[in-house]
Amino acid sequence: MNLPPSSPRTLSSIKDRSFNRATLTDDGIMITSQGHSTSGGRGDLQSKHFHGCNHSVSSFQSTPSSCFETTSLISCVTCLSDNNSVEHRNRRHSNHSTDTAGLLNEDLEEIPYSSVNGKLMVNTVIPYGRILYAKYLENPYGYRDSSSNGSANEETGISPQLEDPATGNPPASQTKSGDDVVGAQTLNGDDNRDSSAPGADVEDDDNYQLIEITFAKPRRHDVVPKRLTLLISHYSTSPETNVVEEIMGRSYKNAKSNRSILVIINPHGGQGKAKKLFMTKCRPILLASRCSIEIAYTKYGRHAIDIAREVDISKYDTIACASGDGIPYEVINGLYQRTDRAAAFNTLSITQLPCGSGNAMSVSCHWTSNPSYAALSLVKSVESRIDLMCCSQPSYFEEFPRLSFLSQCYGVIAESDINTEFIRWLGPTRFELGVAFNVIQRKKYPCDVWVKYAAKTKDDLKVHYLEHKRKRRRELEEEYDDNSQLEEVISRDSDFVTTEDDFKLKFPYDHGVPGDWEKLDSSLTDNLGIFYTGKMPYMAADAKFFPAALPNDGAIDLMMTDARTPVTRIAPILLALDKGTHVLQPEVIHTKILAYKIVPKVQSSLFSVDGERFPLEPLQVEVLPKICKTLLRNGTYVDTEFETM
């Protein structure tokens, strides 16, 4: 809708209040002049603003984390950084599809702004990647903002009760929610040169709209939603532009806004802290970005499989697993067991909010193990297709093979993961202790292994990686300057349609090992120490096991070591896992494969698949290209810097 500029009469009614003025730039909303109050102090100003607007500012119910606050001084313009997130040099704002239909629920408890402790400096920029929501406070001439409609519940289906007072749990009904943030920057400039900024003169007031934005701001180690009211000019657009729609369009390019999310929480995950982490860290971001959320709690082992198998896929577009890596594994396999599995994988994006002890999916896809930053990434991320792996063993392949999204392992890593469950309370330390114990013992795990190679040597693997990585990078960054073309490129993966034929195996287990597969040298496999395959770069926040892993290159990364390798050589290899440079060591075999079969020769051991215990029997695995939709920050896995290694 094209809107006329706010009338002088409308803006004259707020001249006795103090608002920063701003304009839209290519990168974000830039403060062009500081507001000046002509009556009362700051506390009085805030009180007048809150009660004097034509439409009271509705908010979501207050939470113990104080999820909504106003900005103070320049705290809103710190860069998107997180001690727990993976930092990258080539950050770009996530792209999203335009949707300005976020509605407020006026039945929810109103909370006032906290006092503003200072003014934003001139030339401060709030990036679009940080902006979660925008709305008019003083409605432009002839325009009725959606938030002023008293029947918000009828239009949005929002429940005014966010939690059951008896249980403290959210109700089954949907709640509007919202989320995400990307980086911010401060531009050089003189903070006091208000008169030089566009729109600093009172007579130019008819070129401004009074708009409230909700944006994400770092606070300590997390990110939280904040509100800020600005007078935003039309200078960067045109007088007829609907500024709110313009802001929302730029803030959600190429990503789906107002997501409908089923959140599955394992209340026992994350050392029993999963529910608290979601409620205090993730939910405020989701609520602020006007997503619709419904929460389901797992009540018994493998309950998430049943939830995914029975879920009404028409109600949601996203399943967010507030857990470790076990719940995404269960959800994917629950969807796989459905009679309409192709439709389920085409409809739903599976993602993780890191609330467990193992958060490899979040680190790889959202670039962080911090729950609040992951929630921000969720709402701003691009829907992308990833490969899955299909696992077959004699005990279950005829009924349902098992899908794996993360990894399979045998030997030192498998036993260190599964056999230390009894000390899970130690967190990630338990795994490190298990690895150290097994490495010192120099345990061997003899087996036979057959593989179908995609890239056999390390040189071949590097070529494979660079070809796929650079092709994607060119598509996203170099070849398409026009936004519409860029949107088209990013949506290619999400537009891929899975059919039932895509689930058919090229190498069925009962057909035996194909003749073109290669059997690995028994001098290695009879002395195997580590056998590890994966499709995501990170297996834990500090374990970059597969730095060459790509979302949909149609190949599985394989890493192996010989148990006879001296401890003096194995130790540096394990210590290099955080950098991913272990794969460069001559003692580490690193290849890309399309499929493999491993036959153990020991009587007592196990396989670990996505962190789940699998029986000790022959295991055959092949890649299923682009089967699953997930949400990737900037449309890619986290940058492992493998190309520079």
C-alpha positions in Angstrom: 0.0 0.0 0.0 1.3 3.5 -0.9 0.8 5.9 2.0 1.0 9.7 2.1 3.5 11.2 4.5 2.4 11.9 8.1 0.5 15.2 8.3 2.1 18.2 10.0 -0.9 18.2 12.5 -0.1 14.6 13.5 3.5 15.3 14.0 2.9 18.6 15.8 1.1 16.6 18.5 4.4 15.0 19.5 6.7 18.0 19.2 7.0 18.2 23.0 8.5 14.7 23.1 11.9 13.6 22.3 12.6 11.2 19.4 15.7 10.4 17.4 15.3 11.1 13.8 16.5 8.5 11.2 16.6 7.6 7.6 16.8 4.4 5.6 20.1 3.4 4.1 21.2 0.4 2.1 22.5 -1.3 5.2 20.0 -0.2 7.9 18.3 2.6 9.7 20.7 5.5 10.4 20.3 8.0 13.2 20.5 11.5 11.6 19.8 13.7 14.6 19.2 13.4 18.3 15.9 14.2 19.8 15.4 17.1 22.2 12.7 17.3 24.8 11.0 20.7 25.3 9.2 19.7 28.5 10.1 17.7 31.5 13.0 15.3 32.1 13.7 12.0 30.6 11.4 10.1 32.9 8.5 12.5 32.2 9.2 12.2 28.5 9.0 8.5 28.6 5.8 8.6 30.5 4.2 11.1 28.1 5.3 9.1 25.1 3.8 5.8 26.4 0.5 7.2 27.3 0.2 9.9 24.7 0.3 7.9 21.5 -2.9 7.3 19.6 -2.5 3.6 20.1 -1.0 2.1 23.2 2.0 -0.1 22.6 1.0 -3.6 23.1 3.5 -6.1 24.3 4.0 -9.7 25.1 3.7 -10.9 28.6 6.7 -10.1 30.7 9.1 -12.9 31.4 11.8 -13.3 34.1 14.4 -12.5 31.4 12.9 -9.1 30.8 12.9 -9.8 27.1 11.6 -6.3 26.1 13.5 -3.2 27.1 14.2 0.1 25.4 17.7 1.0 24.2 20.2 2.8 26.3 22.7 5.1 24.7 24.7 3.3 22.0 24.3 -0.2 23.3 22.2 -1.1 20.2 25.1 -0.8 17.8 27.5 -3.5 19.0 28.4 -6.0 16.4 26.8 -9.4 16.3 29.3 -11.3 18.4 29.1 -14.1 20.8 31.8 -15.9 22.7 30.1 -19.2 21.9 29.4 -18.5 18.2 31.7 -19.2 15.3 33.0 -15.9 13.9 33.6 -15.3 10.3 35.1 -12.8 8.0 32.6 -13.1 5.2 29.4 -12.2 7.1 26.5 -11.2 5.0 23.0 -10.4 6.1 20.5 -13.3 5.8 17.9 -12.8 3.1 14.2 -13.0 3.7 10.9 -12.7 1.9 8.9 -9.6 2.5 6.0 -9.9 4.9 4.7 -7.1 7.0 1.7 -8.9 8.4 3.1 -9.2 12.0 0.2 -8.4 14.3 0.2 -7.5 18.0 -2.1 -9.1 20.6 -3.7 -6.3 22.5 -5.0 -8.8 25.1 -1.5 -9.5 26.3 -0.3 -7.6 29.3 1.2 -4.2 28.5 4.6 -3.3 29.9 6.0 0.2 29.8 9.4 1.1 28.3 12.3 1.3 30.7 13.9 4.7 30.9 16.2 5.8 28.2 19.6 6.6 29.7 20.9 8.6 26.8 20.6 9.3 23.1 21.9 7.3 20.2 24.8 9.0 18.5 24.3 10.6 15.1 25.3 8.2 12.2 24.6 5.1 14.3 23.3 2.4 12.0 20.9 -0.3 13.1 21.3 -3.0 10.4 18.2 -4.6 8.8 19.6 -7.9 9.9 18.9 -6.9 13.5 15.4 -5.6 12.9 12.7 -8.0 14.0 9.5 -5.9 13.6 8.3 -2.4 12.8 5.0 -0.6 13.1 3.5 2.9 13.0 2.8 4.6 16.3 1.2 7.7 14.9 -0.8 6.3 12.0 -0.2 8.1 8.7 -3.1 9.9 7.1 -5.9 7.5 6.1 -3.9 4.4 7.2 -5.0 2.0 9.9 -2.2 0.0 11.3 -3.0 -3.7 11.8 -2.0 -3.5 15.4 -4.8 -1.0 16.1 -7.4 -3.6 15.2 -9.0 -4.8 18.4 -9.8 -8.2 17.1 -6.2 -9.3 16.9 -7.0 -12.7 18.4 -9.6 -13.4 15.7 -7.2 -12.5 12.9 -4.1 -14.3 14.2 -5.3 -17.0 16.5 -3.1 -15.8 19.3 -3.8 -17.1 22.8 -3.6 -14.4 25.4 -2.3 -16.9 27.9 1.4 -17.6 27.2 1.8 -20.2 30.0 -0.5 -22.5 32.0 -0.4 -21.0 35.5 -0.7 -24.5 37.0 2.2 -26.1 35.2 4.2 -23.1 34.0 4.1 -24.7 30.5 2.9 -23.0 27.4 -0.6 -23.9 26.2 -1.1 -26.0 23.1 -2.6 -23.1 21.3 -0.4 -21.0 19.0 1.4 -17.9 20.2 2.7 -15.2 17.9 6.5 -15.0 18.1 9.4 -13.6 16.3 13.2 -13.3 16.2 16.5 -12.6 14.6 19.5 -10.3 14.5 22.6 -9.9 12.4 25.5 -7.5 12.8 25.5 -3.7 13.5 28.1 -1.0 12.9 28.8 2.6 13.9 29.8 5.0 11.2 32.3 7.8 11.7 30.7 11.1 12.3 30.3 14.1 14.7 27.7 13.2 17.3 26.7 16.9 17.8 26.1 18.0 14.3 22.3 17.6 14.5 21.6 20.5 12.2 23.5 19.1 9.4 21.5 15.9 9.3 18.6 15.5 6.9 15.3 16.4 8.5 16.7 18.3 11.4 14.5 21.3 10.9 11.0 21.4 12.4 9.4 22.6 9.1 10.5 19.3 7.5 8.3 17.3 9.9 5.8 16.3 7.2 8.5 14.2 5.6 8.7 11.9 8.7 6.8 8.9 10.1 6.8 8.0 13.7 7.7 4.3 13.8 8.6 1.8 16.5 11.1 -0.9 15.7 11.9 -4.0 17.6 15.4 -5.1 17.1 17.9 -7.6 18.6 20.7 -6.3 20.9 23.5 -8.2 22.5 23.3 -8.3 26.2 26.2 -10.1 28.0 26.5 -13.4 26.2 23.0 -13.4 24.7 20.8 -11.4 22.4 17.5 -9.9 23.5 14.7 -7.9 21.8 14.6 -4.1 22.4 12.2 -1.4 21.2 13.1 2.0 19.8 10.8 4.8 18.6 12.2 6.9 15.7 11.0 9.6 13.4 12.0 8.1 10.0 12.2 10.3 6.9 11.1 9.5 3.3 14.3 11.0 1.8 15.7 7.6 1.0 12.5 6.4 -0.7 9.5 8.4 -1.9 6.7 10.3 -0.2 4.2 7.6 -1.1 6.3 4.8 0.4 4.9 2.7 3.2 8.0 3.0 5.4 7.1 0.1 7.6 6.6 -2.2 4.6 10.0 -1.0 3.3 11.7 -1.7 6.6 10.2 -5.2 6.9 10.9 -6.0 3.3 14.6 -5.1 3.7 14.8 -6.9 7.1 13.4 -10.2 5.8 14.7 -10.6 2.3 14.6 -14.1 0.9 13.6 -15.6 4.3 10.2 -16.7 5.4 8.9 -14.4 8.1 6.1 -15.2 10.6 7.1 -18.8 10.7 4.7 -21.4 12.1 7.0 -23.4 14.4 6.5 -26.7 16.3 9.1 -26.6 19.1 10.0 -30.0 20.5 11.7 -29.8 23.9 13.5 -32.7 25.6 13.1 -31.5 29.2 15.9 -33.8 30.3 18.4 -32.5 27.7 21.2 -30.1 28.4 21.7 -31.6 31.9 18.1 -30.9 32.5 18.2 -27.2 31.5 16.7 -27.5 28.0 13.2 -26.1 28.9 14.7 -23.2 30.9 17.1 -22.4 28.1 14.4 -22.3 25.5 12.0 -20.2 27.6 14.5 -17.6 28.7 16.8 -17.4 25.7 15.0 -18.5 22.5 11.3 -17.8 23.1 11.7 -14.0 23.5 13.4 -13.7 20.1 10.7 -15.9 18.5 7.9 -13.9 20.1 9.4 -10.6 19.1 9.6 -11.6 15.4 5.9 -12.6 15.4 6.4 -16.3 14.7 3.6 -18.7 15.7 4.9 -21.3 18.1 3.5 -24.5 19.7 5.5 -26.5 22.2 5.6 -30.3 22.6 7.6 -32.0 25.4 9.1 -35.5 25.0 7.9 -37.8 27.7 9.8 -41.0 26.9 12.6 -42.3 24.9 12.2 -41.8 21.1 9.0 -39.9 21.7 10.0 -37.3 19.1 9.8 -40.1 16.5 6.1 -40.6 17.3 5.5 -36.8 17.4 7.0 -36.4 13.9 5.2 -39.4 12.5 1.8 -38.1 13.6 2.2 -34.4 13.3 -0.3 -32.4 11.1 2.2 -31.1 8.6 -0.4 -28.5 7.3 -0.1 -26.6 10.6 3.6 -25.9 10.5 6.5 -24.9 8.2 9.3 -25.5 10.8 10.1 -28.0 13.5 12.7 -26.6 15.9 14.3 -29.1 18.2 15.2 -27.4 21.5 17.6 -30.1 22.5 20.9 -31.8 21.6 21.4 -33.7 18.4 19.2 -36.7 19.4 15.8 -35.0 18.8 16.6 -33.9 15.2 17.6 -37.5 14.5 14.3 -38.7 15.9 12.3 -36.1 14.0 13.9 -36.9 10.7 13.3 -40.6 11.2 9.7 -40.0 12.3 9.0 -38.1 9.1 10.7 -40.8 7.1 8.3 -43.4 8.5 5.2 -41.5 7.4 3.1 -42.6 4.4 3.3 -39.0 3.1 7.0 -38.7 3.8 7.8 -36.8 0.5 5.2 -34.2 1.4 6.5 -33.9 4.9 10.1 -33.3 3.8 8.9 -30.8 1.2 6.8 -28.9 3.8 8.9 -28.8 7.0 12.3 -27.3 7.7 14.1 -29.2 10.5 16.3 -27.1 12.7 17.9 -27.0 16.1 17.9 -24.6 19.0 21.0 -25.6 21.0 19.6 -26.7 24.4 21.4 -30.0 24.8 24.9 -31.3 25.5 25.6 -32.0 21.8 24.6 -29.1 19.4 26.5 -30.0 16.2 23.5 -29.1 14.0 23.2 -25.6 15.4 26.9 -24.9 15.2 27.1 -26.1 11.6 23.8 -24.4 10.4 23.4 -21.4 12.7 27.1 -20.9 13.3 26.6 -20.8 17.1 25.9 -22.9 20.1 24.2 -20.0 22.0 20.4 -20.6 22.2 19.5 -16.9 21.7 21.7 -16.3 18.7 20.5 -19.6 17.2 16.9 -18.3 17.6 17.9 -15.1 15.8 19.5 -17.1 13.0 16.3 -19.3 12.8 14.1 -16.4 11.9 16.6 -14.8 9.5 17.9 -17.9 7.8 17.4 -19.2 4.3 15.6 -22.5 3.7 18.1 -24.8 2.1 18.3 -28.4 1.1 20.9 -30.8 2.7 21.9 -34.3 2.0 21.0 -37.1 4.4 22.5 -40.6 4.8 20.6 -43.8 4.8 21.8 -46.6 7.2 21.0 -50.3 6.7 21.7 -53.2 9.0 20.4 -56.8 9.0 18.2 -56.3 12.1 16.0 -53.5 10.7 16.6 -52.7 7.0 13.6 -54.7 5.7 11.3 -52.6 7.9 12.7 -49.1 7.9 16.3 -48.1 7.3 17.5 -45.3 9.5 18.2 -41.8 8.3 21.3 -40.0 9.6 21.8 -36.2 9.2 25.1 -35.9 11.2 27.5 -38.8 11.4 28.3 -42.5 11.9 31.3 -43.8 13.8 33.0 -47.0 14.9 36.0 -47.4 17.1 37.5 -44.9 19.5 35.0 -42.1 18.8 31.9 -44.3 19.0 32.9 -45.9 22.3 34.0 -42.6 23.8 30.6 -41.1 23.0 28.2 -43.9 23.9 30.1 -45.6 26.7 30.5 -42.4 28.7 26.7 -41.8 29.0 26.9 -42.7 32.7 28.9 -39.5 33.3 26.8 -37.3 31.0 26.6 -34.8 33.9 30.2 -33.8 33.1 29.0 -32.4 29.8 31.4 -32.4 26.8 34.3 -33.3 29.2 33.0 -36.8 29.3 33.7 -37.3 25.6 37.3 -35.9 25.9 38.0 -38.2 28.8 36.7 -41.2 26.9 38.9 -40.4 23.8 42.0 -39.9 26.0 41.4 -43.3 27.8 40.9 -45.2 24.5 43.8 -43.6 22.7 46.3 -44.3 25.5 45.2 -47.9 25.5 45.8 -48.0 21.7 42.6 -50.1 21.2 42.1 -51.7 17.8 38.8 -52.2 16.1 39.4 -54.6 13.2 36.8 -54.6 10.3 36.4 -54.9 6.6 35.4 -51.7 4.7 34.2 -51.2 1.1 33.7 -47.7 -0.3 32.4 -46.0 -3.4 34.6 -42.9 -3.8 33.6 -39.4 -4.8 37.1 -38.0 -4.2 39.8 -40.5 -3.2 42.9 -38.5 -2.5 43.3 -35.4 -0.4 44.0 -33.4 -3.6 40.9 -34.8 -5.3 38.9 -33.9 -2.2 40.2 -30.3 -2.2 39.3 -29.9 -5.8 35.8 -31.3 -5.1 35.3 -28.9 -2.2 36.5 -25.8 -4.0 34.4 -26.5 -7.1 31.2 -26.8 -5.0 32.0 -24.0 -2.6 33.0 -21.5 -5.2 30.0 -22.3 -7.4 27.7 -21.5 -4.5 29.6 -18.4 -3.5 29.5 -17.1 -7.1 25.8 -17.6 -7.2 25.2 -15.8 -3.9 27.7 -13.0 -4.0 29.3 -12.3 -7.4 27.0 -13.0 -10.4 23.8 -11.5 -9.1 23.6 -7.8 -8.1 19.9 -7.6 -8.5 17.9 -8.6 -5.4 15.3 -10.4 -7.4 17.9 -12.5 -9.1 19.6 -13.2 -5.8 16.4 -14.3 -4.3 15.9 -16.7 -7.2 19.3 -18.2 -6.7 18.9 -18.7 -3.0 15.5 -20.3 -3.4 16.8 -23.0 -5.9 17.5 -25.5 -3.1 14.3 -24.9 -1.3 12.3 -25.2 -4.5 13.7 -28.7 -5.0 10.8 -31.1 -4.7 11.4 -34.5 -3.0 9.5 -37.4 -4.6 9.1 -41.0 -3.4 11.7 -42.0 -5.9 14.3 -40.0 -4.1 14.0 -42.4 -1.1 14.9 -45.4 -3.2 18.3 -46.7 -2.5 20.8 -47.1 -5.3 22.6 -49.8 -3.3 20.1 -51.9 -1.4 21.6 -53.8 1.5 20.4 -57.2 0.3 21.9 -56.8 -3.1 25.4 -57.3 -1.7 28.5 -55.1 -2.3 28.6 -53.7 -5.9 31.5 -54.7 -8.0 32.7 -51.1 -8.5 33.2 -50.5 -4.8 36.8 -50.6 -3.5 37.8 -52.7 -0.5 40.2 -50.8 1.8 43.6 -52.3 2.6 43.3 -54.8 5.4 46.6 -53.6 6.9 44.7 -50.5 7.9 41.2 -51.9 8.6 42.6 -54.7 10.8 44.3 -52.0 12.9 41.6 -49.4 12.8 41.5 -46.8 15.5 38.9 -44.2 14.3 36.3 -44.7 11.6 34.2 -41.6 11.3 31.8 -40.4 8.5 29.8 -37.2 8.5 27.7 -34.6 6.6 28.2 -31.5 8.8 31.4 -29.8 9.6 31.1 -29.6 13.4 30.4 -32.6 15.7 30.5 -30.3 18.7 31.1 -26.6 19.3 34.9 -27.2 19.6 35.2 -30.2 17.3 35.5 -29.3 13.6 35.8 -33.0 12.5 34.8 -32.5 8.9 36.0 -29.1 7.7 35.3 -30.0 4.0 31.6 -31.0 4.6 29.1 -29.2 2.4 25.3 -29.1 2.7 24.4 -30.8 -0.6 27.5 -31.9 -2.6 26.1 -35.4 -2.7 29.1 -36.9 -0.8 29.9 -38.1 2.7 33.2 -37.2 4.4 35.2 -40.1 5.7 38.1 -39.9 8.2 40.2 -42.8 9.5 43.2 -43.4 11.7 45.5 -46.4 12.4 45.5 -47.5 16.1 49.3 -48.2 15.7 50.0 -44.5 15.3 52.2 -43.4 18.2 50.4 -41.4 21.0 52.9 -38.6 20.3 51.3 -38.2 16.9 47.7 -38.9 17.8 47.7 -36.3 20.6 48.5 -33.4 18.2 45.9 -34.7 15.8 43.2 -34.6 18.5 44.3 -31.2 19.7 43.9 -29.8 16.2 40.2 -30.8 16.1 39.1 -27.3 17.1 40.8 -25.8 14.0 40.0 -28.7 11.6 43.6 -29.0 10.6 43.8 -32.6 11.8 42.7 -33.8 8.3 45.9 -32.4 6.9 48.1 -34.8 8.9 49.6 -37.7 7.0 48.4 -40.1 9.6 44.7 -39.1 8.9 43.0 -40.7 5.9 40.4 -38.1 4.6 38.2 -38.8 1.6 34.8 -38.2 0.2 32.6 -41.1 -0.6 29.1 -41.8 -2.1 28.5 -45.0 0.0 30.3 -47.6 2.1 29.9 -50.9 4.0 31.7 -51.8 7.2 31.7 -55.3 8.7 33.1 -55.4 12.3 35.4 -58.3 13.3 35.1 -57.7 17.0 32.6 -59.3 19.4 32.1 -56.4 21.7 31.7 -52.8 20.5 29.1 -50.6 18.9 28.2 -48.1 16.2 27.2 -44.5 17.0 24.8 -42.9 14.5 24.0 -39.2 15.3 25.0 -40.0 18.9 22.6 -43.0 19.1 23.8 -46.5 19.9 23.4 -48.9 17.0 24.0 -52.7 17.0 27.3 -54.2 16.3 26.5 -55.8 12.9 27.4 -54.9 9.3 26.4 -51.4 8.4 25.8 -50.0 4.9 25.3 -46.3 4.3 24.6 -44.2 1.2 23.9 -40.6 0.6 20.4 -39.3 -0.2 20.9 -36.0 -2.0 18.9 -32.9 -1.0 16.2 -34.9 0.9 15.9 -32.6 3.9 15.1 -28.9 4.3 16.8 -27.0 7.0 17.6 -23.3 7.9 21.1 -22.1 7.1 22.5 -18.8 8.1 23.4 -16.9 4.9 22.4 -20.1 3.0 25.6 -22.0 3.8 27.3 -24.0 6.5 29.6 -22.2 8.9 32.8 -21.2 7.2 35.5 -23.7 8.3 38.2 -22.0 6.3 39.1 -25.3 4.7 40.0 -23.7 1.4 42.8 -21.8 3.1 44.3 -24.8 4.9 
